[in-house]
């Protein structure tokens, strides 16, 4: 992995990538000097880059599923509000705008 350099500074040794999965499931990527022993900020374990990448993919998929569920709940709430407004005699265009409903046409 590329590293940033500071103008006028010379590296003091080879920098290596270290991958961690903390006990709470949080993945981390660190760069340390090759001769140094990694110091973890909390309980966890060193893992391969492949294991780190797999954990990132799991978290991204879980996050995407969570967002999709929230969006579906939000859409259902908008539809419910829209239908309640229609039932109260509010014109369709106004009901859609008031409820924020953009779903199917009636």
Secondary structure, 3 states (H helix, E strand, C coil): CCCCCCCCCCCCCCEEEEEEEECCCCEEEEEEECCCCCCCCCCEEEECHHHHHHHHHHHHHHHHHHHHHHHHHHHHHHHHHHHHHHHCCCCHHHHHHHHCCCCCCC
